[in-house]
Amino acid sequence: MAITPFYRERGNGYPGPEGIPMTGQNFFEHQLYNLRTKIEADSQYAEYANRFSTILGYRNQPQGDKIFIEMVIRRVEEINPETNYQNVETLTPPWLQDLVDKWINVYPEYAVVLSDQYQIKNVPTWWLAEIMPRLDITDIIQKTWFSEDDRSAENYDFFYQNGAIYVRLVNENQDNSGPYSTKSDDLLKTGERAIKRGEFSYKDHADFQTRYVKLHTKLFHYMVHLYNAGVMCLEPQSSFIKDWKLGERLDGINLYEPTWTDVRLTHYDGTTNLLKRQLINYKNQWDYQYVYYQVGKNRVLKHMVASFIFNKKKKIAIFYDEILAISIASYNEAIEIANEIDDIKDNTTGVSVIPIVYKKDSKSSYLPQVIYIDMAIMKIIKSIDTELKIEVKHSIIKKEDLNKIIKEAMKSNIIPSVTELNKMNILAPEISITA
C-alpha cells in the first residue's frame, strides 16, 4: 500500500465554513491534487506511466476510527471488442510508497502543471529543457483564469525546477468568487447558507481543479506554438540573432524567434530545427548549417540548379530525391538562394535528362555522364561539355535500366557493352546531378 498521512475521522462527511477543513479532516482537497501531480512528474513514475499507460488515483483505507487516503495506480486496458469490456487493474507497487514519502512535504501548496517527462506533440525534450526555465507565464495565468474578473494572477505564483513548472492553485487570502463558488444569497430551504457538494471552503479552494485543467491545456498548446514559431534560447550578444534576423520575446528571459516566415526554408523539418542546425554547438554534426530546399523531380531543373550552386558557392550540390541540401551561413544568403531557385524554376522548361556512361580514354575507368535536353531552345547539353558532375548514389543499375540507357545514348561508340558494365558493378546516377 501507498498510504498518505491524510485522513478523515469516521462520521464527519460535511465540509466546514470559513476555509477550515471539516471537523476530523487534516487536509484540503487541493493538497491531494498537488501531491498527485508531483508524483506524476517524478521520473520513476513517468517512465512507468509512459510504458503502461497508467493513471494515479486515491481510495479510502479504513484504520480504526480514521479513514486514511491511499494512493494507487490504475492501469486501464483496451476494450475487448468481443465482450465490450474494459478491464481496470489497481496496483500498489512497493516503490509508490517511496514516492509518496518523497513528495508529501515538498511544496505542498503547489501543483506541477507541466513536466518534460511527457511528450508534447512532436516537441523534443531538449527544446523544452531550454525554454521552460525561462518562461514568464504570469500573463497566461491571468488570461486563463481571470479574463472576466478583476482578480490578479500575481497572487498565484509559479516557479520552474527540475523539468517542471510549479503553480500555486489556491490563494488562502482570496475571497472565493469563482464559477463554482457559493454566493451570500445561496440558501437552503432551512435558511442556511448553501454549500456545493464536494466543496469544503467559502474561500478560494473550490476552483483549483478547474484552474489546473485550463492552465495545463493552455500551456500544452502554448509550448507547441512556441516550438513551431522557432523560439530559441540565446545570449543577447550572440551574432546568431543578427545573422538570422531574430527578435526578442517579452514572455521570457533571453528568448528569441524569427522576425520572418518563409516556408521555402522551413518546409523540411520546421523552423526550430532549421535554426538549431545553424548554432555553433551543432558544428560537429554532419548537417551543420544545412538548409533544405524543395527543388522537385525535374532533372533538367536539378541540372540548372546544380550549375547555379557551383558557380555561386563553388560547392557540389547534393540532392536527396526532390530536396537540395546546401550549407548556408545567414538568413540573407538563404533567401538569396531561395529566390534564385524560384527564378530557375520559372525559366526552365526542359523535362528530360538522359543518364549515360562514357569512357574518357583507354586508361581511365568508366564514368557517369548526364545529357539534359533544354526544351525551350531544343538544345542537347552534355555534362561532359560543362563543369558539371554527378553525385552517384549507391544503388546498382538494373539490366533493364542499362538497356534503356544504351538506347538513349547519343553515340553507341562511347558506351561499353552490358557485359562490361555488369562486371564493373556500375552505380546508378539516378538521384543526384551536381556541380
Residue pairs with C-beta under 8 A, 6 or more apart in sequence:
1 61
1 70
1 92
1 97
2 70
2 71
2 72
2 92
2 96
2 97
2 99
2 100
3 61
3 68
3 69
3 70
3 71
3 97
3 100
4 32
4 35
4 68
4 69
4 70
4 71
4 100
4 104
5 26
5 68
5 104
6 26
6 27
6 31
6 32
6 68
6 69
7 25
7 26
7 27
7 63
7 66
7 67
7 68
7 69
8 22
8 24
8 25
8 26
8 66
8 67
9 23
9 24
9 25
9 65
9 66
9 67
10 24
10 62
10 65
10 66
10 67
11 24
12 22
12 23
12 24
12 25
13 22
14 22
14 195
15 22
15 195
15 199
15 200
15 201
16 22
16 23
16 200
17 202
18 201
18 202
18 203
19 172
19 201
19 202
19 203
19 204
19 205
20 201
21 27
21 28
21 200
22 200
25 200
27 69
28 170
28 200
28 201
28 205
29 198
29 200
29 205
29 208
30 111
30 169
30 170
30 205
30 208
30 209
31 108
31 109
32 58
32 69
33 111
33 169
33 208
33 209
33 212
34 107
34 108
34 109
34 110
34 111
34 169
35 71
35 100
35 103
35 104
35 108
36 56
36 58
36 71
37 111
37 112
37 113
37 212
38 103
38 106
38 107
38 111
38 112
38 164
39 45
39 56
39 71
39 99
39 100
39 103
40 46
40 49
40 56
40 112
40 115
40 117
41 112
41 115
41 117
41 163
41 164
42 99
42 102
42 103
42 117
43 117
44 95
44 99
45 56
45 96
45 99
46 115
46 117
46 118
48 54
48 73
49 55
50 117
50 118
50 119
52 75
53 75
53 76
54 73
54 74
54 75
54 76
54 91
55 73
55 74
55 76
56 71
56 72
56 73
56 74
57 71
57 72
57 73
57 74
58 69
58 70
58 71
58 72
59 69
59 70
59 72
59 90
60 67
60 68
60 69
60 70
61 67
61 68
61 69
61 70
62 68
70 92
71 92
71 96
71 100
72 90
72 91
72 92
72 96
73 90
73 91
73 92
73 93
73 96
74 88
74 89
74 90
74 91
75 88
75 89
75 91
76 86
76 87
76 88
76 89
77 86
77 87
77 88
77 89
78 86
79 85
79 86
80 86
80 87
107 166
109 168
109 170
110 159
110 166
110 167
110 168
110 169
111 166
111 167
111 169
111 208
111 212
112 164
112 165
112 166
113 158
113 165
113 166
113 167
113 212
113 215
113 216
113 219
114 132
114 164
114 165
114 216
114 219
114 220
114 223
115 163
115 164
115 165
116 125
116 128
116 129
116 132
116 163
116 164
117 163
117 164
120 128
120 220
120 223
120 224
121 220
121 224
122 224
122 227
123 223
123 224
123 227
127 227
127 272
128 163
128 223
129 163
130 232
130 233
131 223
131 226
131 227
131 231
131 233
131 252
131 255
132 160
132 163
132 165
132 223
133 160
134 233
134 252
134 253
134 254
134 255
135 160
135 165
135 251
135 252
135 255
136 251
136 252
136 253
137 158
137 165
137 167
137 219
137 251
138 153
138 154
138 158
139 153
139 251
140 215
140 218
140 219
140 222
140 251
141 153
141 156
141 158
141 167
141 215
142 152
142 153
144 211
144 214
144 215
144 218
145 151
145 153
145 156
145 211
145 214
145 215
146 152
146 153
149 177
151 174
151 177
155 171
155 173
155 174
156 167
156 168
156 169
156 171
157 167
157 168
158 165
158 166
158 167
158 168
159 165
159 166
160 166
165 219
167 215
169 208
169 211
169 212
170 204
170 205
170 208
171 204
172 203
172 204
174 203
174 204
175 203
175 204
176 182
176 201
176 202
176 203
176 204
176 205
176 206
176 207
178 204
178 206
178 207
178 210
179 207
179 210
180 196
180 199
180 206
180 207
180 210
181 196
181 199
181 202
181 206
181 207
182 193
182 194
182 195
182 196
182 199
182 202
184 193
186 193
186 194
187 193
187 194
188 194
196 206
199 205
199 206
226 257
227 270
227 272
228 270
228 271
228 272
229 257
229 258
229 271
230 257
230 258
230 266
230 270
230 271
230 272
230 274
230 275
231 249
231 255
231 256
231 257
231 272
232 246
232 255
232 256
232 257
232 272
232 275
232 276
233 254
233 255
233 256
234 240
234 241
234 246
234 254
234 256
235 254
236 248
236 254
240 246
240 278
240 279
240 280
241 256
243 278
243 329
243 330
243 331
244 258
244 275
244 278
244 330
244 331
245 258
245 259
245 260
245 331
246 256
246 257
246 258
246 259
247 256
247 257
247 258
247 259
248 255
248 256
249 255
249 256
249 257
258 271
258 275
258 331
260 331
262 335
262 338
264 293
264 294
264 338
264 341
264 342
265 274
265 291
265 293
265 334
265 335
265 338
266 274
267 292
267 294
268 274
268 292
268 294
268 323
269 292
274 291
276 282
277 285
277 287
277 288
277 289
277 290
278 289
278 328
278 329
282 288
287 325
288 327
289 327
289 328
289 329
290 325
290 326
290 327
290 328
291 325
291 326
291 327
291 328
291 334
291 337
292 320
292 323
292 324
292 325
293 323
293 324
293 326
293 337
293 338
293 341
294 322
294 323
295 301
295 302
295 305
295 319
295 322
295 323
295 324
295 341
295 345
296 302
296 322
296 345
297 321
297 322
298 348
298 350
298 351
299 352
299 353
299 370
299 372
299 433
300 348
300 349
300 350
300 351
300 352
300 353
300 372
300 373
300 374
300 375
301 344
301 345
301 348
301 350
302 319
302 324
302 353
302 432
302 433
303 353
303 370
303 372
303 383
303 388
303 433
304 344
304 348
305 317
305 324
305 341
305 344
306 317
306 319
306 388
306 433
306 434
306 435
307 386
307 388
307 435
308 340
308 341
308 344
309 315
309 316
309 317
309 324
309 326
309 337
309 435
310 316
310 317
310 387
310 388
310 434
310 435
311 435
312 337
312 340
313 326
313 327
315 326
315 327
315 435
316 389
316 391
316 434
316 435
317 324
317 326
317 391
317 432
317 433
317 434
317 435
318 324
318 325
318 326
318 391
318 432
318 434
319 325
319 391
319 431
319 432
319 433
319 434
320 431
320 432
321 431
324 341
326 337
328 334
328 337
348 374
348 376
349 374
349 375
349 376
350 372
350 373
350 374
350 375
350 376
351 373
351 375
352 372
352 373
352 375
353 370
353 371
353 372
353 373
353 433
354 370
354 371
354 372
354 373
354 405
354 408
354 409
355 368
355 369
355 370
355 371
355 390
355 405
355 428
355 429
355 430
356 368
356 369
356 370
356 371
356 405
356 408
356 409
356 410
356 414
356 415
357 366
357 367
357 368
357 369
357 405
357 415
357 416
357 421
357 426
358 366
358 367
358 369
358 384
358 414
358 415
359 365
359 366
359 367
359 414
359 416
360 367
365 424
366 416
366 420
366 421
366 424
366 426
368 390
368 392
368 426
368 427
368 429
369 382
369 383
369 384
369 390
370 382
370 383
370 388
370 390
370 429
370 433
371 380
371 381
371 382
371 383
371 410
372 380
372 381
372 383
373 379
373 380
373 381
374 380
374 381
380 410
382 410
383 389
383 390
383 433
387 435
388 433
388 434
388 435
389 434
389 435
390 429
390 432
390 433
390 434
391 429
391 431
391 432
391 433
391 434
392 427
392 428
392 429
392 432
393 427
393 428
393 429
393 430
393 431
393 432
394 427
395 427
395 428
395 430
396 425
396 426
396 427
396 428
397 405
397 421
397 426
397 427
397 428
399 418
399 422
401 428
402 418
402 421
402 422
403 418
405 415
406 412
406 415
406 418
409 415
416 424
